[in-house]
């Protein structure tokens, strides 16, 4: 029904899917769609393409769904499976051969057991049931097999980072790529690996910067250009986060006695000093970005904060996930293309109890103060803010949004002397952060290549142009 309704819109979806006979056989494939599609449009286009291919081609219809790690390939494939439950899905992850792992690199193309995968594909095309491996990610080992029958729909989806590789491409009737951008892919990959493999966040991010991303640029990204359908997955990994923090903020003057009178029962009173380094995702505009990474230094400890702000005036709602990391992670993030957009030094007088937290913040570079009321219960936050006399003065913006609004990004790029010492950053970054930001943006594709140097000649000769862009990054990293 949905497909029919959408198809009635001339030129929207139906007219974009056209078949053409392949040059090397009597089978049909779709004419590649040049523009990238949203996840929703891409979904219906893929469904439509599968329907047309089953009408024109005999035998098994093989669909490859590829993309960078964490881009949402599995979720996209499951959505198709829910819509067409008679199809079959083969995940390439289960064809990993742990005996081939080099330097802990699970994204190395040599890790895939293509012999077993291609035999399974051949047997399915011949109408035979096959034994598909089962791979356990926590133990990094093959633990058994499952039987896969030829599906009644005749449609089999092969899903994985190398699903459009040269070894599989000739077998595929439909090639689909799914990508989401470095920032959201990074967040989703971290969340997935914590749940699936029990890894530590810092270990995951270091692995991404040192192996996953270089492998993507050299061996996956070129294959994605061969897709018939290219999908940009804008799925927000923060959607559905439980217990967000509700924040009311004001620049009105509030006394310590007023705050103490507004607190519930027993409360603690402390002072703290924090440095927030806002990291701009690759390709984002520093004056409009809404998805910064934040590295926070407080009491000698560093935390990496993934957060997405939502404004429900007068509240700022902050779903957030925080990981404790070492400062060395900053170099790895810059290797992924992140750049330092702003650095805020903040001194806070903090009052907190079990239900609410009130902060008087002094932002050194902006030479101004704010008062924040924070908590998990929206009504409690509103009540305390009213008791402080803040109603009518709320500022429904985060600090970084305030900086963007006032176009003060350059003014808060200077590193305070004490943070310069803590980070031990090189003089180029400290003395001219604006130039360092531009330099890092220009060089974000020039990333580390230590794992790629050991790749066999058969791989490297096919990817010379891509590999040449992966050298010389170490000189661009801050010395931390």
C-alpha positions in Angstrom: 0.0 0.0 0.0 2.7 2.5 1.0 4.7 1.7 -2.1 1.7 2.2 -4.3 0.9 5.5 -2.7 4.5 6.8 -3.1 4.6 5.5 -6.7 1.6 7.7 -7.6 3.8 10.7 -7.1 5.3 11.2 -10.5 9.1 11.2 -10.5 9.4 10.6 -6.7 10.3 7.0 -6.5 8.9 4.8 -9.2 10.5 6.6 -12.1 13.9 6.5 -10.4 14.1 2.6 -10.6 14.9 1.5 -14.2 16.3 -1.9 -15.3 19.0 -2.5 -17.8 20.6 -5.7 -19.1 24.1 -6.4 -17.8 26.8 -6.4 -20.4 28.3 -9.7 -19.2 25.1 -11.8 -19.0 21.4 -12.0 -19.8 20.5 -10.8 -16.3 19.1 -7.4 -15.5 20.3 -4.9 -12.9 19.0 -1.4 -12.1 20.5 1.8 -13.6 22.6 3.4 -10.9 20.9 6.3 -9.1 23.4 9.2 -9.0 22.0 11.2 -6.1 22.4 9.9 -2.5 19.1 9.1 -0.9 17.8 9.4 2.7 17.3 6.3 4.7 13.6 6.3 4.1 13.7 7.0 0.4 16.5 4.5 0.0 14.5 1.8 1.8 11.6 2.1 -0.6 13.9 2.3 -3.6 15.6 -0.9 -2.5 12.2 -2.7 -2.0 11.1 -1.6 -5.5 14.3 -2.7 -7.1 14.1 -6.1 -5.5 10.5 -6.5 -6.8 11.5 -5.6 -10.3 14.6 -7.8 -10.3 12.6 -10.9 -9.2 10.2 -10.2 -12.1 12.9 -10.0 -14.7 15.6 -12.4 -13.5 15.4 -16.1 -12.8 16.9 -17.9 -9.8 18.5 -16.2 -6.8 18.5 -12.4 -6.5 21.7 -11.4 -4.5 21.7 -7.9 -2.9 24.9 -6.5 -1.3 24.6 -4.0 1.5 27.9 -2.4 2.4 29.2 0.6 4.3 31.6 1.7 7.0 31.6 0.1 10.4 28.7 1.6 12.5 26.9 3.2 9.6 23.6 1.3 10.2 23.9 -1.5 7.6 22.4 -4.1 10.0 19.5 -1.9 11.1 18.7 -1.1 7.5 18.8 -4.7 6.5 16.6 -5.7 9.4 14.1 -3.1 8.3 14.0 -4.7 4.9 13.6 -8.1 6.5 10.7 -6.9 8.6 9.0 -5.6 5.4 9.8 -8.7 3.4 10.1 -11.6 5.9 10.5 -14.2 3.2 14.0 -13.0 2.3 17.3 -14.4 3.8 20.2 -12.4 5.2 23.8 -13.4 5.4 26.1 -11.3 7.6 29.7 -11.2 6.5 30.8 -10.7 10.1 30.1 -14.4 10.7 32.6 -15.3 8.0 35.5 -13.9 10.1 38.4 -16.2 10.4 40.2 -15.3 13.7 43.3 -17.2 12.7 44.0 -14.5 10.1 43.8 -11.5 12.5 46.9 -9.3 12.3 47.7 -6.8 15.1 44.1 -7.0 16.4 42.8 -5.5 13.2 39.3 -6.9 12.7 38.6 -4.7 9.7 41.4 -6.2 7.6 39.9 -7.5 4.3 42.1 -10.6 4.6 40.1 -11.6 7.7 37.0 -12.7 5.7 36.7 -16.4 4.8 35.7 -15.8 1.2 36.1 -19.5 0.2 33.3 -20.5 2.5 31.2 -17.4 1.6 31.5 -18.0 -2.1 30.8 -21.7 -1.8 27.6 -20.9 0.2 26.5 -18.4 -2.5 27.2 -20.9 -5.3 25.2 -23.6 -3.5 22.3 -21.3 -2.8 22.2 -20.4 -6.5 22.1 -24.1 -7.2 19.1 -24.5 -5.0 20.9 -26.2 -2.1 20.6 -25.4 1.6 23.9 -24.2 3.1 25.7 -24.2 6.5 26.4 -20.6 7.5 29.1 -20.0 10.2 28.2 -18.6 13.6 30.9 -16.2 14.9 31.1 -15.2 18.6 32.5 -11.6 18.9 33.5 -11.8 22.5 35.7 -14.8 22.1 36.6 -13.9 18.5 36.0 -17.5 17.3 33.7 -19.5 15.1 31.3 -21.4 17.4 29.2 -23.4 15.0 26.9 -23.3 11.9 23.3 -22.7 11.1 21.4 -24.1 8.2 20.1 -21.6 5.6 17.5 -22.7 3.1 16.9 -21.0 -0.3 14.2 -18.4 0.6 10.8 -18.5 -1.0 11.3 -14.9 -2.2 14.5 -15.9 -3.9 16.1 -12.8 -2.4 19.3 -13.0 -0.3 20.9 -10.0 1.2 24.7 -10.1 2.0 25.5 -7.5 4.6 29.0 -6.3 5.6 31.7 -3.7 5.3 33.1 -5.6 2.2 29.8 -6.7 0.7 30.6 -4.7 -2.5 34.2 -5.9 -2.7 35.6 -7.0 -6.0 35.4 -10.7 -5.0 31.6 -10.5 -4.6 30.6 -7.8 -7.0 30.0 -10.0 -10.1 27.7 -12.2 -8.0 25.4 -9.3 -7.0 22.2 -8.2 -8.8 21.8 -5.1 -6.6 24.5 -3.1 -4.8 23.6 -0.8 -1.9 25.8 1.4 0.2 24.9 2.9 3.6 27.0 5.6 5.2 26.3 8.1 7.9 29.3 10.3 8.3 32.3 10.0 10.7 30.7 11.5 13.7 27.5 9.4 14.0 29.3 6.3 12.7 31.9 6.8 15.5 29.2 7.1 18.2 27.3 4.1 16.9 30.4 1.9 16.6 31.4 2.7 20.2 28.0 1.9 21.5 27.8 -1.3 19.5 31.2 -2.7 20.5 30.6 -2.0 24.2 27.5 -4.1 24.0 28.7 -6.7 21.6 32.3 -7.3 22.5 32.6 -5.7 25.9 35.4 -3.4 24.9 36.4 -0.2 26.7 35.4 3.0 24.9 38.9 4.4 24.6 40.1 1.0 23.2 37.3 1.2 20.6 38.1 4.8 19.5 41.8 4.1 19.3 41.1 1.0 17.2 38.8 3.1 14.9 41.5 5.8 14.4 44.4 3.4 13.9 42.8 0.6 11.8 39.1 1.0 11.1 39.2 4.4 9.4 42.3 3.8 7.4 40.8 0.5 6.2 37.6 2.3 5.2 39.4 5.0 3.2 41.7 2.4 1.4 39.4 -0.6 0.8 35.8 0.2 1.5 35.1 3.7 0.3 36.2 3.0 -3.3 33.9 -0.1 -3.4 30.9 2.0 -2.2 31.2 4.1 -5.4 30.1 1.1 -7.4 26.7 1.0 -5.6 23.5 1.2 -7.6 21.8 2.9 -4.6 23.7 5.1 -2.2 22.0 5.9 1.1 23.0 8.5 3.7 21.8 7.3 7.1 21.0 10.2 9.4 19.9 8.0 12.3 20.6 9.9 15.5 22.2 7.5 18.0 21.0 9.6 20.9 17.4 9.1 20.1 15.7 7.2 22.9 18.4 7.8 25.5 16.9 7.4 28.9 16.9 10.0 31.7 18.1 13.1 29.9 19.2 16.2 31.9 16.9 19.2 31.9 18.7 22.5 32.1 17.5 26.0 32.8 20.1 28.7 32.3 20.2 32.5 33.1 22.6 35.3 33.3 20.7 36.9 36.2 22.6 37.5 39.4 21.8 35.0 42.2 23.3 35.0 45.7 24.6 32.0 47.5 22.0 32.5 50.2 19.2 32.4 47.6 20.6 29.1 46.3 20.9 27.5 49.8 17.3 28.5 50.6 16.0 26.8 47.4 17.8 23.5 47.9 16.0 20.4 49.1 17.1 18.8 52.5 20.8 18.0 52.7 23.0 19.4 49.9 26.7 19.6 49.2 28.6 22.7 48.3 31.8 22.5 46.2 33.9 24.4 43.8 35.3 23.0 40.6 37.3 24.1 37.5 36.7 22.4 34.1 38.2 22.8 30.7 35.9 21.8 27.8 37.5 21.2 24.5 34.8 21.2 21.8 35.8 19.0 18.8 34.2 19.7 15.5 33.2 16.7 13.4 34.6 16.4 9.9 32.9 18.6 7.3 30.9 20.5 9.9 30.6 24.3 10.1 31.8 25.6 13.5 29.2 28.3 13.5 26.2 25.9 13.0 27.3 22.5 14.2 24.9 20.8 16.7 26.9 17.6 17.3 30.2 18.4 18.9 32.3 15.9 20.8 33.5 17.4 24.0 36.7 16.4 25.9 36.5 17.6 29.5 39.3 17.9 31.9 38.4 18.1 35.6 40.5 17.3 38.6 43.2 15.7 36.3 40.7 13.3 34.7 39.6 13.4 31.1 36.1 12.4 29.9 34.9 12.2 26.3 31.3 13.3 26.1 29.0 12.4 23.2 26.0 14.6 23.4 23.1 15.9 21.3 21.2 19.1 22.4 17.5 19.6 22.1 15.8 22.8 22.9 12.3 22.8 24.3 12.1 26.5 25.3 13.0 27.5 27.9 14.7 24.1 28.6 17.9 22.8 27.1 17.6 19.0 27.2 20.9 17.1 27.0 21.0 13.4 26.3 24.6 12.5 27.0 26.9 9.5 27.3 30.3 10.0 28.9 33.4 7.9 28.9 36.6 8.3 31.0 39.6 8.4 28.6 43.2 9.4 28.5 44.3 12.7 26.9 46.2 10.8 24.2 42.8 10.0 22.7 42.8 13.6 21.4 45.4 12.6 18.7 43.3 9.7 17.6 40.2 11.8 17.2 42.1 14.4 15.1 43.3 11.5 13.0 39.6 10.8 12.2 39.2 14.4 11.0 37.9 16.1 14.2 39.3 19.6 14.8 39.4 21.8 17.9 36.7 24.4 17.5 36.6 26.0 20.9 38.1 25.7 24.4 36.2 26.9 27.4 37.7 27.4 30.9 35.0 27.4 33.5 35.0 27.9 37.3 31.9 26.8 39.1 30.3 27.1 42.5 28.2 24.0 42.8 25.2 23.2 45.1 23.7 19.8 44.7 21.3 17.3 46.4 19.6 14.2 45.2 17.1 16.0 43.0 18.7 19.1 41.6 22.0 20.8 41.0 22.6 24.6 40.9 25.8 26.0 39.4 27.2 29.5 39.3 29.5 29.3 36.3 32.2 31.9 35.5 33.4 31.6 31.9 36.9 33.1 31.8 37.3 33.8 28.1 33.8 35.3 27.8 34.3 37.3 31.0 30.7 36.6 32.2 28.8 34.4 34.6 25.7 32.2 34.3 23.5 30.3 36.7 22.4 26.8 35.7 19.7 24.6 37.3 20.0 21.0 36.3 18.2 17.8 37.0 16.4 14.7 35.7 13.0 15.8 36.8 11.7 18.6 34.6 9.2 19.9 37.2 11.7 20.0 40.0 14.2 22.0 37.8 11.4 24.4 36.9 10.3 24.8 40.6 13.9 25.6 41.9 14.6 28.0 39.0 11.4 29.9 39.9 12.4 30.0 43.6 15.6 31.6 42.5 13.7 34.3 40.6 15.0 33.2 37.2 11.7 33.1 35.4 11.6 35.4 32.4 15.4 35.4 32.0 16.1 31.9 30.7 18.6 31.4 27.9 17.7 28.2 26.0 21.1 27.7 24.6 24.2 25.7 25.5 27.5 27.5 26.0 28.8 26.5 22.6 25.6 27.7 20.9 26.0 31.0 22.7 29.5 31.2 21.3 28.2 30.4 17.8 25.4 33.0 18.1 27.9 35.7 19.1 30.4 34.5 16.5 33.0 34.1 19.2 34.6 30.9 18.0 37.9 32.5 17.3 38.0 34.3 20.6 37.7 31.0 22.6 40.3 29.1 20.6 43.2 30.3 22.7 44.5 27.8 25.2 44.8 28.9 28.8 48.4 28.6 30.0 47.5 26.0 32.6 45.6 23.8 30.1 48.5 24.2 27.7 50.8 22.6 30.3 48.3 19.9 31.1 47.9 18.8 27.5 51.6 19.4 26.5 50.4 20.4 23.1 53.0 21.5 20.6 53.8 25.2 20.0 52.1 25.4 16.6 48.7 24.4 18.1 49.1 26.6 21.1 50.3 29.8 19.5 48.0 29.8 16.5 45.0 27.6 17.2 43.1 29.1 14.3 45.8 28.0 11.8 46.0 24.6 13.5 42.3 24.2 13.0 42.5 25.0 9.3 45.5 22.8 8.9 43.8 19.9 10.6 40.7 20.3 8.4 42.8 20.3 5.2 44.8 17.2 6.3 42.0 15.2 7.9 42.3 12.5 5.2 46.0 12.1 5.7 45.8 9.5 8.5 48.0 6.8 10.0 49.1 3.9 7.8 51.1 1.6 10.0 48.7 -1.4 9.5 48.2 -0.8 5.8 52.0 -1.0 5.1 51.9 -4.7 5.7 49.1 -5.4 3.1 49.9 -7.8 0.3 51.0 -6.4 -3.1 47.7 -7.6 -4.7 45.8 -5.3 -2.5 48.1 -2.3 -2.6 48.5 -2.2 -6.3 44.7 -1.9 -6.7 44.5 0.9 -4.2 47.7 3.0 -4.9 45.8 6.2 -5.2 43.9 5.7 -2.0 46.9 4.5 0.0 48.9 7.5 -1.1 46.5 9.7 0.9 47.1 7.8 4.1 50.7 8.6 4.7 52.4 11.4 6.7 49.7 12.1 9.2 51.9 11.7 12.4 53.6 15.0 11.7 50.2 16.8 12.0 49.2 15.4 15.4 49.6 17.4 18.5 52.4 16.0 20.6 50.4 14.6 23.6 
